[in-house]
Structures are given as C-alpha cells and as structure tokens.
Amino acid sequence: MLAIQKKLSNLFYIILGLPSTAMGFALSIQIAVLSWILRTKYNLEIDQIGFVWAAGPIAGIIGQPIIGLISDKVWFWGGRRRPFIIIGGILASMMIFALPNIGWISSFFGNGSIFGISTVMAVAITVALTLDLSINISFNPTRSIIADVTPAGAPRTKGYTWMQSVSNLFGSGAYLMGALISNYFLIYAGVAIVLVFSIGPLFFITEPKELKKDPAKNGDTIQASVTQWGQLFRLYFAHGFSWLGIQTMFVYIFAFIEQKIHPENALQAGQMIGWSFFILNGVGSIWPALLLEPMSKKVGRVNTHIIAVATMSLGYFGIMLFARNSLMLYSMMVILTLGWAAVVSLPFAIMSEKVDKSRMGFFMGIFNLSVVLPQLVSSLLIGSIIRYASDKSIIFLISGISLAISAFLWIFVKDDTRQKGYF
C-alpha cells in the first residue's frame, strides 16, 4: 500500500475518483452525442430515440446487481473490483468508438430490417446496450472501491464528494470539447480518456482482500433486516424521482431546443446541448468538495441533499418558463448545478452507511435500480408523451415536478452519520 493511501491524502482521493470519472466521461459522451446523432444523422423520431435509450437501463437492471454480488465474493487480477473496472473500461472505449460508425456497421449487415426492426435502429440499440452495460459493469465497482478503502463517516463522504468533483470537472471538459470543436472530436478523444482513466489509477490503489462484516447491518436478524431495508427503500424512492427528472432532461432536451430556441442547423443544436451540459458539470464540479462536504458537516448530509434537490427543481421550472434563447438556457443551467452535484455524490455516501460493508457491491447494484428504473420509465413512457405534446416545455415541467417529489421524499430518510457523531 502506497503512503498516499495510508495517509488518505488529497492526491489519493483524486486518484481514487478517476475510475468513476472514466465511466462518467463515457456517460457524458453518450448523453451529448447519442440523441444528437440518432436525430440528425439517422432521422429517428423522439419516441424511437427513447427506445434506444431504454437499452441502457435494461442493461443496468441486469448488470449492476450481478456484477456487484460477484465482486463482493471474488478475487483475481490482484483485486476484487479491479477486474470489472478493467473489463468495463475496455468495452466502453470500444462502444464509444462505434457511436459515429453506426451507419457503417448497419450497412455491413445490409439494408432492410432485423426481426422487424430497421438495421440502423437494431445496431444503435446494440451499441447503446453494450455501451451502457460496460459502463454499468464498471460504475458499481468504481463506487464500491471507495467504500472499501475509506473509513465510515467524514473520510468516506470526502471520497464520494471528491470523486464527483473530479468526475464533473472532466465531464464538463467532455461537453466543452463538443461545443468548441465537435462531437466527433469528443468521441475519439473519449476513447483514449476512458481507457486510461479506468485502468491507470488501479496501479496506485490497494484493495483490502477481506471485507469485515458489520453484524448490525448484515440483516441476519428480522429486526435488522426490517430496519435496514425500510431505510433503503425510502432512499431508493427518493433518489429514483431525482433520476426520473434528470434523465428526462438528458434524453429530450434537444426537442425543447428545437422548438423554443430555434437553432439554425443540427450543428448549432449540438453545440447548445454541449454548452448546456458543460455548464451543468463545470459549475457542478465546484460544489461537492467545496460546499457539499463542509455543509454536510454542519447540517447533515440528508438536509444538505434536500436543499440541493429542491434548488434543482426550481431551476427546471425556470427553464420551462423563461428559457427562450441560449443565454437564458445557460443561465438556468447554473441553478441546476447544485442539485446535480448532490445527486451524483451524496446518496452514495448516505447509502454506504446503512449497509454491511462486506456486501457493498451487491447493495450498490440494488441502489442502481433507483437510477435505471426511472431511466426506463423516461425512455419508454415519457418519450411518447413528449413526442405528441404540442409544447415541448412539458419536458421541464415533468423534470421539475419529479425533483420536487424527490426533495419531499428525502425528508423521511434518516441521517445515520449525525446520529453517530461522525461530524
């Protein structure tokens, strides 16, 4: 074990967050590029794009709990989480490379349809499914490894907040590449970044070979099981409504931009999406380490999260009411950043305190259902609603209501760390 890990230095926290950053970067590319390519290059309708996006959540439902459960029990290639991070990083890089080549891949199989689905759409679904499956293979271990190597309480909160600061910083870089240069440059640069950041940091992180069980949280008794799962289900539902709103924005913002802001062409529309998500991640990278962590010490992680999510809800309503040009859209995006920074960092720290550390991978996988199931609803149900709605502002009405419900539901989640005096 290196000295930086023994001391839990800031440098170690940065390195520890890089594998998750790699997967976040891959997800940023998917968010920035997938809908844009399918709409502008292959002329898919809104609900068809939703079906393509649905492939990812389906992969997550299957992939994360299984990979989490397996990674809790195995040890090979010098680690428990390491092998799955490596495999996922390689697969994600390959599928990112495939994104702009969907047309070429589909032409290789000939024109027509496969099982009644057009070849282009079949290939797009396959690429999206494999990309999201590879991200899911890695996301669970990249988050679980933080809990594996950090003690409970403030150090673990720091691990997840620093993870998201680094991830948001590079995620904003992804969107900036798309906005300033091109989405195609972003794709090919992303292939290298995802590969290096997923594999390179593993040489500096030593995983514990044995994960100690926590008798109070392993659910062996009826009372422990009821208490544990009761709190977890409250957390899952609260977090799920956050992702219902966020995924609706990610997948369908292009439709709002087309109708309300009127870009001159597809390139400009892609740049607007890039700038919007650059702001979301760039400004959002400031908050986890500089505001959310110290604020959590004063008022608790759950209260901090409620404030951040409620703020994000207000930002969505602001976009719905006022964003009629790119400048106003970007201004409203700034309001969303605090909630975004919280959603992708604090719930992991909160959840990790409620479960047995020796089963962290499994519980991270179950926790992921509160992300992928709302994504599935957004892709399969909300897409049809948005397609036939005459006013595309409904996108941000749905998002705003979802985040407001989430903020309310978080009131019922206990903050274990404040009760135990970690802060």
N, C-alpha and C positions, 0 to 999 in steps of 0.2 A: 504494500500500500504506500502510495506516494505521500510526502509530507503535506502537500496541499489538501489531500483528502483527510488526513488525520486532524488537521487544524480547521477543517471546513472553511478554508479561505474563500474570499470572493472569486478568485480565479477558478477554484474548484467548482463553485456554484455556476459559473459561466459555462465551463466545460460540461458539467452535468446536464445543463439545459440544451446543449447543441443537438443531441439526437432527436429530442422532441421538436427542436427548431427545424431540423431537416424535414420531418413529416409535416410540420406546419407550413413550410415553404412549398412542399408538394401540394398541400391542400390549397394554398394561396394561388398557385398556378391553375389548379382545377377550377377554382372559383372565378378567377379572372378570365380564363380562356374558354372553358368548355361550352357555356351557354352562347358566348360570342361566336365561336367557330360554328357551332351547330345552326345558329340563326343566320349568320351572314354568308357562310360558305356552302352549307348544305340545305338551307331554306326549310329547316324543321319548324313546325308550329310550336306555340308555347306549351301546350299540353304534351306534345311529343318530347320536347326538351325535359319536361318534368319526369317523363317515364325513363329517360336516360339517366337522370339524376337519381331515380329510385333504385338503380342498380347498386349504388354505393351503400345506402342504409341497409339493404338486404345483406350485403357482404358483411357489414358491421354487426348485424344481429347474430350472424353465424360465427364470424371470425373472432371477435374480441373475447367473448366468454370462453371459447375453446382454447384460444392461444393463452389467455390469462391463466386458466386452470392448468394447462400443460406447463407453462413457465414457472408456476409455483413448485412443481414437483421434479423437474429435470435439471441436469447439469451437464453441459457439454460445450466444447469450444471455449472453455475457461469461464463459463458464466451461466447464469440462469436466464437472464433477459437478453444477454448479448447475442445469442444465435438468431433470435427472432428479429432483433433490430437490424442485423446484417442482411438477412434474407429479405425483409421488408424494404430496406433501403435500395437493394439491387433491383427488385421488382418495380418499385415506384419509379426509379430512374428510367427503366425500360418503357414503362407505360407513358411517362411524360413525353418521351421521345416519339411515341406512337401518336400522340394527340393531333399534331398537324398533318399526320400522314394517314388519317382515317380514309380519305378518298382513295389514296394509292392502294391501301390494304384492301378496301372493298372492291376496287377494280380488279385486283388479283383473283378474287373469287368470282368475278363476272357480274354483269348487271342482272337485275331481277330481284328475287326475294328468297329468304331462308325461313321456312316454316311460316310463310305468310307475312314476314317482316322484311322490309326493304333491306338490301345488303348494307347500305350505308348505316342505317339505324342499328342493324344487328352488330356491325363492327363497332359502332360508337358505344353501344351497351356493353359489349365485351371489354373494350378498352377501359371504360368508366368503372365497370365491375372489378376488373383486375387491379386498376389503379387504387380504387378505394379499399379493396381487400388488402393490398400491400401496405397501404397507409395504416389500416386497422391492425394488421399483423404487428406493425412496429409501434403504433401510438400507445397501445396498452403497456408493453414493456418499457418504453421510454419514460412513461409516467410512473410506473411501478418501481423502477430502479431508484427514483428519487426517494421514495418512502423506504426502500431497502437500505440506503446508505446514510440516511439522516435520522437523528433522534426526534421523537414526537415533540410537538409544541412549536415554539418560535423558529427553531432551525428548519423544521420541515416546511412551515409556512414560507420561510425565506427561500427554500428550494423551489417551491412552486411559483412564487411571485417572480423570482429571478429567471426561472425557466420561461415565463411568459413575457417578461421584459425583453429578453434576448430573442424569443420567437417573434414577438410583434415587431421588433426592430428589423429583423430580416424579412418578415412578411411585408412590411411597408416597402422595403427595398424591391421586393418582387413586383408590387404594383407600380412602383416608380419606374422600373425598367419597362413595363408595359406601356405606361403613359408617355414617357420621354422618348423611348426608342421604338419598340414594337412588341407585340405579344409573342411574335416568333422568336425574337431575341431572348425574351424572358424564358421561353420554353427550353431553348437549347442551353442557356446558362444554368437553368434549374436542374438539368440532368446532372451536371457536374457538382453543383452545390449540394443537392440531396445525397448524392453518393458519398461525398467527402465528409459531410457533417453527420451522417448516420454511422459511419464506420470509424473515422479517425478518432473521435473522443473516447472510444471504448478502450484504447490503449492506456488511458490515464485514469480509468475508473476500476476499482477493485470491488467486486460484488462479494457479499458475505455468503459463504457456502451453506450456512444453516440460518434459517429464519426462525427466531424464537416465537413460540405461540403465546398469545395473551389469553389466559383462562377466562378473563372477564368478558371477552369479546368473541370467543370461538363458537358460541351458540350451542354448546353441549347440553346446557340445561334449558328447560322450557322457558323460564323467565328470561334468561339471557337471550334466547332466540327471539322471543316476542319483542323485547326492548330494542334489540339490535335492528331487526327487520322493520319494526314500526318507524323508527327514526330514519332508516334508509329509504323507505318508501315515501316518506314526506319529502326528503331531499330529492328523490328521483322525480317526483311530480313537479316540484318547484323548478328544478333545473330543466325539465322537459319543456315547460311552457316558454322558457327563455329561448331554447333552441328552435321551437316552432316559429317564433317571430324572426329570429336571426336567419334561419335557413330560407324563409320566405323572401327576405331581402336579398340574400346571396344569389338565389336562383332566378328571381324575376325582376330585379332592379332594371334590367335592360328594357323591359316593356314600359316601365314608368318613364325612363329617359326618352324612349322613342316618342311617347305620346305627349309628355309635359314639357320637355326641354328642346325637342326638335333638333337633334344633331344633323349636320349636313350630309354625313355619309357613315358607313359602317366603321371606318377607321376612327372617326371622331367619337362615335358612340363607345367604341372600345377604350379610347383614351379617357373618356369621362368615368367609365367604370374603374379604370386603373387609378385615376386620381382620387376617386371616392374611397376606394379601399386602401390606398396609400395613406390617406388621412386617418382612416379608421385604425390602421395598425401603427402608423408612425407616431401619432399623438398617443395612441393606446399603449405604446411601449414605455411611455414615461411613468404611467400610473402604478403598475404593480409594485415595483421596488421602492419608488419614491413617495407614494401616497397610500396605496392599499395596505402595505405591510405595517407602516407606523400607525395608520388609522385603526387597523385591526387590533393593535396592542392597547389602544385607548378605549375603543367602544365594542370590540369583539368582531370576529370575522363575519358572523351572520348579519349583524347590524350594518357593518360596512357593505356587505353584499346587497342587502335590501336597498340601501341608499343608491348604490351604483346602478342596480337594475331599474329602479324607479326613474332615475335620470335618463336611462336609455329609452324607456317608454315615452317620456316627454319628447325626446329627440325624434322618435318615429312620427309622432303626431305633428311635430314641427315640419318635417319633410312633406307629409301629406298636405298640410295647409299652405305652406309658404314656398316650397322649392319649385320655382318656375323658370329658373336659369341655373347655369352651372355653378355660379358663385354662391347662390343661396343653398344649393345642394351640398356643396363642400362645407359651408358654414354649419349647416345642420349636422353633418357627419362628425364634426368636432364634439357635439353634445353626446353622440353615441359612444365615444371612445372610452369613457369611464366604465360604463356598463360592459362593453366588450372586454376590456382588460380584466374585469372582475369575473365574468362568466367563464373565461378560459383559464383561470388560475385558482381562485378561492374555493370553488366547490371541491376540487381535488384534495386540497389541504383539509377541508372540513370533513369530507368523507373518510379520508385516511385515518382520522382519529376515532372513527366509530367501528372499525373492523379489526379483525385479527391480522396482524402484520404477516403472519406466515401464509395467509390466503389472499394477499393483496392483489395479485394478478387476477384471480377469479372475481374479486369484488370490483376491481377496475373494469373488468369485462361486463359485469352486470350493470355497473354505473353507466357504461357507454350506451346501454339501451335507452337511457333517458335523453340521449343525443340522437341516435339513429332512428328510433321510432317516430319522434316528431319530424325528422327529415323525411321519412317515408310518407307521413301524412301531408307534408308540404308538397312533395313531388307528385303524389298520386291524386290527391283531392283538391288542394288549393290551386294547383295549376289549371284545372278545368274551370274553377270559379273565376280565376283571373282572366283566362282567355275570353270568356263570354261576357265579362264585365265591361260596360262602356267606358267607365272611368277607372284607369289603372291606379289611381290613388288608393284603391282598395288594398293594394299591396302593403302600404304602410299603415293603413287602418288595422289590418289583421296583425301586423307586427307590433304595433303599439298596444293593442288590447292584450296580446299574448304576454308581452313583457310586464304589463300592469298586473295580470293574474299571477305571474311568476313572483313578483315582488311581494304580493299579498301572501302567497303560499309559503314563502321563506320565513314568515313570522312564526310558523309552527315548528321550525327546525331548531333544536337546542344547540347552543354553542358550548361544546364539551370543554374546550381549552380554557375558557374563562372560569368555568366551574372548578377546574383542577388547578387554577393558579399558574398556568404556563406563562401568562403575561403579567 
